[in-house]
Amino acid sequence: MRVSDIASTTVVTVDVGASLAEAVGRMLDADVGSAVVTDDGAPGGIVTESDVLSAAYRSGEPLSSIPVRAAASAPLHTIGPSATVRRAAEKLGEHDVHRLVVVDGLDVVGVVSTTDLIRNYAGIREDERRRADAEHDWLTRENIW
Protein backbone atom coordinates (compact mmCIF):
# COMPACT_ATOMS: atom_id res chain seq x y z
CA MET A 1 0.00 0.00 0.00
CA ARG A 2 1.27 3.45 -0.91
CA VAL A 3 1.00 6.74 0.94
CA SER A 4 -1.17 8.09 -1.89
CA ASP A 5 -3.72 5.36 -1.08
CA ILE A 6 -4.40 6.64 2.44
CA ALA A 7 -3.27 10.29 2.64
CA SER A 8 -5.75 13.13 2.93
CA THR A 9 -5.61 15.35 -0.13
CA THR A 10 -7.25 18.26 1.67
CA VAL A 11 -4.31 20.49 2.50
CA VAL A 12 -4.74 23.76 4.35
CA THR A 13 -1.96 26.31 4.14
CA VAL A 14 -1.36 29.42 6.19
CA ASP A 15 1.33 32.08 5.91
CA VAL A 16 3.93 32.16 8.66
CA GLY A 17 2.92 35.74 9.48
CA ALA A 18 -0.77 34.94 9.97
CA SER A 19 -2.39 34.66 13.38
CA LEU A 20 -3.35 31.39 15.00
CA ALA A 21 -6.98 32.54 14.78
CA GLU A 22 -6.66 32.59 10.98
CA ALA A 23 -4.99 29.17 10.97
CA VAL A 24 -7.68 27.69 13.22
CA GLY A 25 -10.43 29.20 11.05
CA ARG A 26 -8.99 27.58 7.93
CA MET A 27 -8.53 24.25 9.70
CA LEU A 28 -12.13 24.29 10.98
CA ASP A 29 -13.50 25.28 7.55
CA ALA A 30 -11.70 22.32 5.95
CA ASP A 31 -12.34 19.94 8.89
CA VAL A 32 -8.65 19.07 9.24
CA GLY A 33 -6.30 18.98 12.22
CA SER A 34 -3.32 20.80 10.76
CA ALA A 35 -2.17 23.52 8.40
CA VAL A 36 1.04 23.62 6.41
CA VAL A 37 2.90 26.84 7.23
CA THR A 38 4.30 28.66 4.22
CA ASP A 39 6.74 31.50 3.77
CA ASP A 40 6.31 33.25 0.42
CA GLY A 41 4.40 30.17 -0.74
CA ALA A 42 7.12 27.68 0.19
CA PRO A 43 6.18 25.10 2.84
CA GLY A 44 8.43 25.17 5.88
CA GLY A 45 6.48 23.96 8.89
CA ILE A 46 3.18 22.73 10.22
CA VAL A 47 0.77 23.88 12.91
CA THR A 48 -1.53 21.33 14.52
CA GLU A 49 -4.47 21.45 16.91
CA SER A 50 -2.08 20.46 19.69
CA ASP A 51 0.34 23.25 18.77
CA VAL A 52 -2.51 25.77 18.94
CA LEU A 53 -3.68 24.57 22.35
CA SER A 54 -0.16 24.62 23.73
CA ALA A 55 0.59 28.14 22.42
CA ALA A 56 -2.70 29.51 23.73
CA TYR A 57 -2.16 27.98 27.16
CA ARG A 58 1.47 29.14 27.44
CA SER A 59 0.82 32.69 26.30
CA GLY A 60 -2.59 33.30 27.86
CA GLU A 61 -3.31 35.54 24.86
CA PRO A 62 -6.19 35.35 22.38
CA LEU A 63 -5.45 33.35 19.23
CA SER A 64 -5.76 36.50 17.15
CA SER A 65 -2.66 37.95 18.82
CA ILE A 66 -0.45 34.85 18.55
CA PRO A 67 1.49 34.53 15.29
CA VAL A 68 1.58 31.15 13.57
CA ARG A 69 5.39 31.20 13.73
CA ALA A 70 5.17 31.07 17.54
CA ALA A 71 3.33 27.74 17.47
CA ALA A 72 4.45 26.02 14.27
CA SER A 73 6.67 22.97 14.23
CA ALA A 74 9.66 22.98 11.93
CA PRO A 75 11.36 21.50 10.06
CA LEU A 76 8.60 20.03 7.98
CA HIS A 77 8.78 16.24 7.74
CA THR A 78 7.76 15.02 4.30
CA ILE A 79 7.24 11.85 2.30
CA GLY A 80 6.48 11.11 -1.35
CA PRO A 81 3.12 9.78 -2.51
CA SER A 82 4.69 6.60 -3.90
CA ALA A 83 6.43 5.70 -0.63
CA THR A 84 5.08 2.67 1.18
CA VAL A 85 2.79 3.05 4.14
CA ARG A 86 5.37 1.01 6.05
CA ARG A 87 7.98 3.71 5.34
CA ALA A 88 5.52 6.41 6.44
CA ALA A 89 5.01 4.61 9.76
CA GLU A 90 8.78 4.37 10.19
CA LYS A 91 9.26 8.10 9.50
CA LEU A 92 6.49 9.07 11.89
CA GLY A 93 8.27 7.09 14.59
CA GLU A 94 11.77 8.31 13.68
CA HIS A 95 10.71 11.94 13.96
CA ASP A 96 8.21 11.43 16.79
CA VAL A 97 5.47 13.26 14.88
CA HIS A 98 1.86 12.44 14.06
CA ARG A 99 1.76 13.87 10.53
CA LEU A 100 3.91 13.83 7.41
CA VAL A 101 3.31 16.25 4.57
CA VAL A 102 3.07 14.43 1.26
CA VAL A 103 5.08 16.14 -1.46
CA ASP A 104 5.39 15.40 -5.15
CA GLY A 105 8.48 17.29 -6.24
CA LEU A 106 7.91 20.81 -4.95
CA ASP A 107 4.13 20.45 -4.67
CA VAL A 108 2.31 19.68 -1.42
CA VAL A 109 -0.29 17.06 -2.38
CA GLY A 110 -1.52 15.72 0.96
CA VAL A 111 -0.99 14.88 4.59
CA VAL A 112 -0.67 11.39 6.06
CA SER A 113 -1.27 10.95 9.78
CA THR A 114 -1.18 8.28 12.41
CA THR A 115 -4.98 8.38 12.26
CA ASP A 116 -4.79 7.48 8.55
CA LEU A 117 -2.62 4.50 9.44
CA ILE A 118 -5.09 3.35 12.08
CA ARG A 119 -8.09 3.76 9.77
CA ASN A 120 -6.37 1.63 7.14
CA TYR A 121 -4.84 -0.95 9.48
CA ALA A 122 -6.66 -3.96 8.00
CA GLY A 123 -5.54 -3.14 4.45
CA ILE A 124 -1.99 -2.45 5.60
CA ARG A 125 -1.85 -5.83 7.39
CA GLU A 126 -3.15 -7.60 4.29
CA ASP A 127 -0.52 -5.88 2.11
CA GLU A 128 2.22 -6.87 4.55
CA ARG A 129 0.99 -10.48 4.55
CA ARG A 130 1.04 -10.60 0.74
CA ARG A 131 4.53 -9.06 0.68
CA ALA A 132 5.81 -11.60 3.20
CA ASP A 133 4.22 -14.47 1.25
CA ALA A 134 5.79 -13.28 -1.99
CA GLU A 135 9.18 -12.93 -0.32
CA HIS A 136 8.86 -16.43 1.14
CA ASP A 137 7.89 -17.86 -2.26
CA TRP A 138 10.87 -16.15 -3.89
CA LEU A 139 13.37 -17.32 -1.29
CA THR A 140 12.14 -20.92 -1.20
CA ARG A 141 11.60 -21.50 -4.92
CA GLU A 142 13.44 -24.30 -6.59
CA ASN A 143 16.43 -23.45 -8.69
CA ILE A 144 14.98 -23.24 -12.21
CA TRP A 145 18.32 -23.30 -14.04
LOLUMZA-106267 format. One record per atom (N, C-alpha, C): z, y, x; atom name. Coordinates in nm, 2 decimals, decimal comma, always signed. Each point is the difference from the previous one (the first is absolute). Example, Ala and Ser with C-alpha at 12.3 -4.5 7.8 and 13.67 -1.06 7.14 Angstrom:
2
NODE     pz     py     px atom
NODE  +0,78  -0,57  +1,32    N
NODE  +0,00  +0,12  -0,09   CA
NODE  +0,00  +0,12  +0,09    C
NODE  -0,07  +0,11  -0,04    N
NODE  +0,00  +0,11  +0,09   CA
NODE  +0,08  +0,11  -0,08    C
END
This chain:
145
NODE     pz     py     px atom
NODE  +0,00  -0,12  +0,09    N
NODE  +0,00  +0,12  -0,09   CA
NODE  +0,00  +0,12  +0,09    C
NODE  -0,08  +0,10  -0,04    N
NODE  -0,01  +0,13  +0,08   CA
NODE  +0,08  +0,11  -0,07    C
NODE  +0,03  +0,10  +0,09    N
NODE  +0,07  +0,11  -0,05   CA
NODE  -0,07  +0,07  -0,12    C
NODE  -0,13  +0,01  +0,01    N
NODE  -0,08  +0,06  -0,11   CA
NODE  +0,02  -0,07  -0,13    C
NODE  +0,04  -0,13  +0,00    N
NODE  +0,02  -0,07  -0,12   CA
NODE  +0,13  +0,04  -0,08    C
NODE  +0,10  +0,06  +0,07    N
NODE  +0,12  +0,02  -0,06   CA
NODE  +0,05  +0,15  +0,01    C
NODE  -0,07  +0,08  +0,08    N
NODE  +0,04  +0,14  +0,02   CA
NODE  -0,03  +0,09  -0,12    C
NODE  +0,09  +0,09  -0,02    N
NODE  -0,03  +0,10  -0,10   CA
NODE  -0,10  +0,10  +0,05    C
NODE  -0,10  +0,03  -0,08    N
NODE  -0,10  +0,09  +0,04   CA
NODE  +0,03  +0,15  -0,05    C
NODE  +0,10  +0,01  -0,07    N
NODE  +0,05  +0,14  -0,05   CA
NODE  +0,08  +0,06  +0,12    C
NODE  -0,06  +0,10  +0,06    N
NODE  +0,06  +0,06  +0,12   CA
NODE  +0,02  +0,15  -0,03    C
NODE  +0,13  +0,04  +0,01    N
NODE  +0,03  +0,14  -0,02   CA
NODE  +0,02  +0,06  +0,13    C
NODE  -0,05  +0,12  +0,02    N
NODE  +0,01  +0,07  +0,12   CA
NODE  +0,07  +0,13  -0,03    C
NODE  +0,07  +0,05  +0,11    N
NODE  +0,07  +0,13  -0,02   CA
NODE  +0,00  +0,07  +0,14    C
NODE  -0,03  +0,13  +0,01    N
NODE  +0,00  +0,07  +0,12   CA
NODE  +0,14  +0,01  +0,06    C
NODE  +0,01  -0,01  +0,13    N
NODE  +0,13  +0,01  +0,07   CA
NODE  +0,08  +0,12  -0,03    C
NODE  -0,07  +0,11  -0,04    N
NODE  +0,07  +0,12  -0,03   CA
NODE  +0,04  +0,02  -0,14    C
NODE  -0,03  -0,10  -0,09    N
NODE  +0,04  +0,00  -0,14   CA
NODE  +0,15  -0,02  -0,01    C
NODE  +0,05  +0,02  -0,12    N
NODE  +0,14  -0,02  -0,03   CA
NODE  +0,01  -0,15  -0,05    C
NODE  +0,12  -0,05  +0,01    N
NODE  +0,03  -0,13  -0,06   CA
NODE  -0,02  +0,00  -0,15    C
NODE  +0,02  +0,11  -0,06    N
NODE  -0,02  +0,00  -0,15   CA
NODE  -0,15  -0,02  -0,03    C
NODE  -0,09  +0,05  +0,08    N
NODE  -0,14  -0,02  -0,02   CA
NODE  -0,03  -0,15  +0,03    C
NODE  +0,05  -0,05  +0,11    N
NODE  -0,02  -0,14  +0,03   CA
NODE  +0,04  -0,09  -0,11    C
NODE  +0,13  +0,02  -0,05    N
NODE  +0,05  -0,08  -0,11   CA
NODE  -0,08  +0,01  -0,12    C
NODE  -0,05  +0,12  -0,04    N
NODE  -0,08  +0,02  -0,11   CA
NODE  -0,13  -0,08  +0,01    C
NODE  -0,06  +0,00  +0,11    N
NODE  -0,13  -0,08  +0,02   CA
NODE  +0,03  -0,15  -0,01    C
NODE  +0,11  -0,04  +0,06    N
NODE  +0,04  -0,15  +0,00   CA
NODE  +0,03  -0,04  -0,15    C
NODE  +0,07  +0,08  -0,07    N
NODE  +0,03  -0,03  -0,14   CA
NODE  -0,13  +0,00  -0,09    C
NODE  -0,09  +0,09  +0,03    N
NODE  -0,12  +0,01  -0,08   CA
NODE  -0,09  -0,13  +0,02    C
NODE  +0,00  -0,05  +0,13    N
NODE  -0,08  -0,12  +0,03   CA
NODE  +0,08  -0,13  -0,02    C
NODE  +0,13  +0,01  -0,03    N
NODE  +0,09  -0,12  -0,01   CA
NODE  +0,00  -0,08  +0,12    C
NODE  +0,02  +0,07  +0,12    N
NODE  +0,01  -0,07  +0,12   CA
NODE  +0,13  +0,04  +0,07    C
NODE  +0,05  -0,08  +0,10    N
NODE  +0,12  +0,03  +0,07   CA
NODE  -0,01  +0,07  +0,13    C
NODE  -0,12  +0,04  +0,04    N
NODE  -0,01  +0,07  +0,13   CA
NODE  -0,12  +0,09  +0,00    C
NODE  -0,01  +0,09  +0,09    N
NODE  -0,11  +0,09  +0,02   CA
NODE  -0,03  +0,01  +0,15    C
NODE  -0,13  -0,01  +0,04    N
NODE  -0,04  +0,01  +0,13   CA
NODE  +0,00  +0,15  +0,04    C
NODE  +0,07  +0,03  +0,11    N
NODE  +0,01  +0,14  +0,04   CA
NODE  -0,11  +0,04  +0,09    C
NODE  -0,07  +0,11  -0,03    N
NODE  -0,12  +0,04  +0,08   CA
NODE  +0,03  +0,13  +0,07    C
NODE  -0,07  +0,02  +0,10    N
NODE  +0,00  +0,13  +0,07   CA
NODE  -0,15  +0,04  +0,03    C
NODE  -0,05  +0,10  -0,07    N
NODE  -0,14  +0,03  +0,00   CA
NODE  -0,09  -0,11  -0,04    C
NODE  +0,05  -0,08  -0,10    N
NODE  -0,07  -0,11  -0,05   CA
NODE  +0,01  -0,13  +0,07    C
NODE  +0,06  +0,00  +0,12    N
NODE  +0,02  -0,12  +0,08   CA
NODE  +0,13  -0,07  -0,03    C
NODE  +0,01  -0,12  -0,03    N
NODE  +0,12  -0,07  -0,03   CA
NODE  +0,09  -0,01  +0,12    C
NODE  +0,13  +0,03  -0,01    N
NODE  +0,09  -0,01  +0,11   CA
NODE  +0,14  -0,06  -0,03    C
NODE  +0,03  -0,01  -0,12    N
NODE  +0,13  -0,05  -0,04   CA
NODE  +0,00  -0,05  -0,15    C
NODE  +0,12  -0,03  -0,04    N
NODE  +0,01  -0,05  -0,14   CA
NODE  +0,14  +0,05  -0,05    C
NODE  +0,00  +0,03  -0,13    N
NODE  +0,13  +0,04  -0,06   CA
NODE  +0,02  -0,10  -0,12    C
NODE  +0,11  -0,06  -0,01    N
NODE  +0,03  -0,10  -0,10   CA
NODE  +0,11  +0,05  -0,09    C
NODE  +0,02  -0,07  -0,11    N
NODE  +0,11  +0,04  -0,10   CA
NODE  +0,13  +0,00  +0,08    C
NODE  +0,02  -0,10  +0,08    N
NODE  +0,13  +0,00  +0,08   CA
NODE  +0,01  +0,12  +0,09    C
NODE  -0,11  +0,04  +0,07    N
NODE  +0,01  +0,12  +0,08   CA
NODE  +0,04  +0,12  -0,07    C
NODE  -0,06  +0,01  -0,13    N
NODE  +0,03  +0,12  -0,08   CA
NODE  +0,15  +0,00  -0,04    C
NODE  +0,05  -0,12  -0,04    N
NODE  +0,15  +0,00  -0,04   CA
NODE  +0,09  +0,03  +0,12    C
NODE  -0,04  -0,05  +0,11    N
NODE  +0,08  +0,02  +0,12   CA
NODE  +0,00  +0,15  +0,04    C
NODE  -0,12  +0,06  +0,00    N
NODE  -0,01  +0,14  +0,04   CA
NODE  +0,08  +0,09  -0,10    C
NODE  -0,01  -0,03  -0,13    N
NODE  +0,06  +0,08  -0,10   CA
NODE  +0,15  -0,01  +0,01    C
NODE  +0,05  -0,12  +0,03    N
NODE  +0,15  -0,02  +0,01   CA
NODE  +0,05  +0,07  +0,13    C
NODE  -0,07  -0,02  +0,11    N
NODE  +0,04  +0,06  +0,13   CA
NODE  +0,00  +0,16  -0,01    C
NODE  -0,10  +0,05  -0,06    N
NODE  -0,01  +0,15  +0,00   CA
NODE  +0,08  +0,07  -0,11    C
NODE  +0,01  -0,07  -0,11    N
NODE  +0,07  +0,06  -0,12   CA
NODE  -0,09  +0,11  -0,06    C
NODE  -0,12  +0,01  +0,04    N
NODE  -0,09  +0,10  -0,05   CA
NODE  -0,10  -0,05  -0,11    C
NODE  -0,05  +0,08  -0,08    N
NODE  -0,10  -0,05  -0,10   CA
NODE  -0,13  -0,04  +0,07    C
NODE  -0,07  -0,10  -0,06    N
NODE  -0,12  -0,05  +0,06   CA
NODE  -0,10  +0,10  +0,03    C
NODE  -0,01  +0,11  -0,08    N
NODE  -0,10  +0,10  +0,02   CA
NODE  +0,03  +0,08  +0,13    C
NODE  +0,12  -0,01  +0,06    N
NODE  +0,02  +0,07  +0,12   CA
NODE  +0,00  -0,09  +0,13    C
NODE  -0,02  -0,12  -0,02    N
NODE  -0,01  -0,10  +0,11   CA
NODE  -0,14  -0,03  +0,04    C
NODE  -0,04  +0,03  +0,12    N
NODE  -0,14  -0,03  +0,04   CA
NODE  -0,02  -0,15  +0,02    C
NODE  -0,12  -0,04  -0,03    N
NODE  -0,03  -0,15  +0,02   CA
NODE  +0,02  -0,04  +0,14    C
NODE  -0,02  +0,09  +0,10    N
NODE  +0,01  -0,04  +0,14   CA
NODE  +0,15  -0,04  +0,03    C
NODE  +0,09  +0,06  -0,08    N
NODE  +0,14  -0,03  +0,03   CA
NODE  +0,04  -0,14  -0,05    C
NODE  -0,08  -0,07  -0,08    N
NODE  +0,04  -0,13  -0,06   CA
NODE  -0,10  -0,11  +0,04    C
NODE  -0,12  +0,04  +0,05    N
NODE  -0,10  -0,10  +0,02   CA
NODE  +0,03  -0,09  +0,12    C
NODE  -0,05  -0,12  +0,00    N
NODE  +0,01  -0,09  +0,11   CA
NODE  -0,13  +0,00  +0,08    C
NODE  +0,02  +0,00  +0,13    N
NODE  -0,12  +0,00  +0,09   CA
NODE  +0,05  -0,08  +0,12    C
NODE  -0,09  -0,06  +0,07    N
NODE  -0,14  -0,01  -0,02   CA
NODE  -0,04  -0,09  -0,12    C
NODE  -0,12  +0,02  -0,05    N
NODE  -0,05  -0,08  -0,11   CA
NODE  -0,04  -0,14  +0,05    C
NODE  +0,05  -0,10  -0,07    N
NODE  -0,04  -0,14  +0,04   CA
NODE  -0,11  -0,04  -0,09    C
NODE  -0,11  -0,05  +0,06    N
NODE  -0,12  -0,03  -0,07   CA
NODE  -0,04  -0,14  +0,02    C
NODE  -0,10  -0,04  -0,09    N
NODE  -0,06  -0,14  +0,01   CA
NODE  -0,14  +0,01  -0,06    C
NODE  -0,09  -0,08  +0,04    N
NODE  -0,13  +0,00  -0,05   CA
NODE  -0,01  -0,08  -0,13    C
NODE  -0,10  +0,02  -0,08    N
NODE  -0,01  -0,07  -0,13   CA
NODE  -0,04  -0,15  +0,02    C
NODE  -0,06  -0,03  +0,11    N
NODE  -0,04  -0,14  +0,03   CA
NODE  +0,11  -0,08  +0,07    C
NODE  +0,11  +0,06  +0,04    N
NODE  +0,11  -0,07  +0,06   CA
NODE  +0,06  -0,10  -0,10    C
NODE  +0,06  -0,10  +0,06    N
NODE  +0,06  -0,10  -0,09   CA
NODE  +0,13  +0,05  -0,06    C
NODE  +0,04  -0,05  -0,11    N
NODE  +0,12  +0,03  -0,06   CA
NODE  +0,12  -0,04  +0,09    C
NODE  -0,02  -0,11  +0,07    N
NODE  +0,10  -0,05  +0,10   CA
NODE  +0,02  +0,11  +0,10    C
NODE  -0,11  +0,06  +0,06    N
NODE  +0,01  +0,10  +0,10   CA
NODE  +0,07  +0,12  -0,06    C
NODE  -0,02  +0,04  -0,12    N
NODE  +0,06  +0,11  -0,07   CA
NODE  +0,15  -0,02  +0,00    C
NODE  +0,04  -0,12  -0,04    N
NODE  +0,15  -0,04  -0,01   CA
NODE  +0,06  +0,01  +0,14    C
NODE  -0,07  -0,04  +0,10    N
NODE  +0,05  +0,01  +0,14   CA
NODE  +0,02  +0,14  +0,04    C
NODE  -0,10  +0,09  -0,03    N
NODE  +0,01  +0,14  +0,04   CA
NODE  +0,11  +0,07  -0,08    C
NODE  +0,02  -0,03  -0,13    N
NODE  +0,11  +0,06  -0,07   CA
NODE  +0,13  -0,04  +0,07    C
NODE  +0,02  -0,12  +0,04    N
NODE  +0,12  -0,04  +0,07   CA
NODE  +0,01  +0,06  +0,14    C
NODE  -0,11  +0,00  +0,07    N
NODE  +0,01  +0,06  +0,14   CA
NODE  +0,04  +0,15  +0,00    C
NODE  -0,04  +0,07  -0,10    N
NODE  +0,03  +0,14  -0,01   CA
NODE  +0,11  +0,04  -0,09    C
NODE  +0,06  -0,10  -0,07    N
NODE  +0,11  +0,01  -0,09   CA
NODE  -0,03  +0,11  -0,10    C
NODE  -0,12  -0,02  -0,07    N
NODE  -0,04  +0,10  -0,10   CA
NODE  -0,04  -0,09  -0,13    C
NODE  -0,01  +0,07  -0,11    N
NODE  -0,03  -0,07  -0,12   CA
NODE  -0,15  +0,03  -0,05    C
NODE  -0,07  +0,09  +0,07    N
NODE  -0,14  +0,03  -0,03   CA
NODE  -0,08  +0,02  +0,12    C
NODE  -0,13  -0,05  -0,01    N
NODE  -0,10  +0,02  +0,10   CA
NODE  -0,11  +0,07  -0,07    C
NODE  -0,06  +0,11  +0,07    N
NODE  -0,11  +0,07  -0,06   CA
NODE  -0,13  -0,08  +0,05    C
NODE  -0,08  -0,03  -0,10    N
NODE  -0,12  -0,08  +0,03   CA
NODE  -0,12  +0,10  +0,03    C
NODE  -0,05  -0,02  +0,12    N
NODE  -0,11  +0,09  +0,05   CA
NODE  -0,12  -0,07  +0,03    C
NODE  -0,11  +0,05  -0,03    N
NODE  -0,13  -0,05  +0,03   CA
NODE  -0,07  +0,11  +0,09    C
NODE  +0,00  -0,02  +0,13    N
NODE  -0,04  +0,10  +0,09   CA
NODE  +0,09  +0,12  -0,01    C
NODE  -0,05  +0,11  -0,04    N
NODE  +0,08  +0,12  -0,01   CA
NODE  +0,05  +0,03  -0,14    C
NODE  -0,05  -0,09  -0,10    N
NODE  +0,03  +0,02  -0,14   CA
NODE  +0,13  -0,07  -0,04    C
NODE  +0,08  +0,06  -0,08    N
NODE  +0,12  -0,06  -0,06   CA
NODE  -0,05  -0,06  -0,13    C
NODE  +0,01  -0,14  -0,01    N
NODE  -0,06  -0,06  -0,12   CA
NODE  +0,11  -0,07  -0,09    C
NODE  +0,12  +0,00  +0,05    N
NODE  +0,11  -0,07  -0,08   CA
NODE  +0,13  +0,00  +0,07    C
NODE  +0,09  -0,06  -0,07    N
NODE  +0,14  -0,02  +0,05   CA
NODE  +0,04  -0,14  -0,04    C
NODE  +0,05  -0,08  +0,10    N
NODE  +0,06  -0,13  -0,03   CA
NODE  +0,15  +0,00  +0,03    C
NODE  +0,07  -0,05  -0,09    N
NODE  +0,15  +0,01  +0,00   CA
NODE  +0,06  -0,14  +0,00    C
NODE  +0,13  -0,01  +0,03    N
NODE  +0,07  -0,12  -0,02   CA
NODE  +0,00  -0,05  -0,14    C
NODE  +0,00  +0,09  -0,10    N
NODE  -0,01  -0,03  -0,14   CA
NODE  -0,14  -0,07  -0,03    C
NODE  -0,11  +0,04  +0,07    N
NODE  -0,13  -0,06  -0,02   CA
NODE  +0,01  -0,15  +0,05    C
NODE  +0,07  -0,01  +0,11    N
NODE  +0,01  -0,14  +0,06   CA
NODE  +0,08  -0,09  -0,10    C
NODE  +0,11  +0,05  -0,06    N
NODE  +0,08  -0,08  -0,09   CA
NODE  -0,08  -0,03  -0,12    C
NODE  -0,07  +0,10  -0,06    N
NODE  -0,08  -0,02  -0,12   CA
NODE  -0,11  -0,11  +0,02    C
NODE  -0,05  -0,01  +0,12    N
NODE  -0,11  -0,10  +0,03   CA
NODE  +0,05  -0,12  +0,08    C
NODE  +0,13  -0,03  +0,00    N
NODE  +0,06  -0,10  +0,08   CA
NODE  -0,07  -0,14  -0,03    C
NODE  -0,02  -0,04  -0,13    N
NODE  -0,06  -0,13  -0,03   CA
NODE  -0,14  -0,01  +0,07    C
NODE  -0,08  +0,10  -0,01    N
NODE  -0,13  +0,00  +0,06   CA
NODE  +0,00  -0,01  +0,15    C
NODE  +0,10  +0,07  +0,06    N
NODE  +0,01  +0,00  +0,14   CA
NODE  +0,04  -0,13  +0,05    C
NODE  +0,10  -0,07  -0,07    N
NODE  +0,04  -0,13  +0,04   CA
NODE  -0,12  -0,10  -0,01    C
NODE  -0,08  +0,01  -0,11    N
NODE  -0,11  -0,09  -0,01   CA
NODE  -0,10  +0,02  +0,11    C
NODE  -0,03  +0,12  +0,04    N
NODE  -0,09  +0,03  +0,11   CA
NODE  +0,05  -0,06  +0,13    C
NODE  +0,13  +0,02  +0,02    N
NODE  +0,07  -0,06  +0,12   CA
NODE  -0,01  -0,15  +0,00    C
NODE  +0,02  -0,06  -0,11    N
NODE  -0,02  -0,15  -0,01   CA
NODE  -0,14  -0,04  +0,03    C
NODE  -0,10  +0,06  -0,05    N
NODE  -0,14  -0,03  +0,02   CA
NODE  -0,03  +0,02  +0,15    C
NODE  +0,05  +0,11  +0,06    N
NODE  -0,02  +0,02  +0,14   CA
NODE  +0,06  -0,11  +0,09    C
NODE  +0,12  -0,03  -0,03    N
NODE  +0,07  -0,11  +0,07   CA
NODE  -0,07  -0,13  -0,02    C
NODE  -0,05  -0,03  -0,12    N
NODE  -0,07  -0,13  -0,02   CA
NODE  -0,13  +0,00  +0,08    C
NODE  -0,07  +0,11  +0,00    N
NODE  -0,13  +0,01  +0,08   CA
NODE  +0,03  -0,01  +0,15    C
NODE  +0,10  +0,06  +0,05    N
NODE  +0,04  -0,01  +0,14   CA
NODE  +0,03  -0,15  +0,03    C
NODE  +0,08  -0,06  -0,08    N
NODE  +0,03  -0,14  +0,02   CA
NODE  -0,12  -0,09  +0,00    C
NODE  -0,09  +0,02  -0,10    N
NODE  -0,13  -0,08  +0,00   CA
NODE  -0,08  +0,02  +0,13    C
NODE  +0,00  +0,13  +0,05    N
NODE  -0,08  +0,03  +0,12   CA
NODE  +0,06  -0,07  +0,12    C
NODE  +0,13  +0,00  +0,01    N
NODE  +0,07  -0,05  +0,12   CA
NODE  +0,01  -0,15  +0,00    C
NODE  -0,01  -0,07  -0,12    N
NODE  +0,01  -0,14  -0,01   CA
NODE  -0,13  -0,07  -0,02    C
NODE  -0,11  +0,07  +0,00    N
NODE  -0,13  -0,06  -0,03   CA
NODE  -0,04  -0,09  +0,12    C
NODE  -0,08  -0,10  -0,04    N
NODE  -0,05  -0,09  +0,10   CA
NODE  -0,10  +0,07  +0,09    C
NODE  -0,01  -0,04  +0,12    N
NODE  -0,10  +0,05  +0,09   CA
NODE  -0,14  -0,04  -0,05    C
NODE  -0,08  +0,10  -0,03    N
NODE  -0,13  -0,03  -0,06   CA
NODE  -0,11  -0,02  +0,10    C
NODE  +0,03  +0,02  +0,13    N
NODE  -0,10  -0,01  +0,10   CA
NODE  -0,01  -0,14  +0,05    C
END
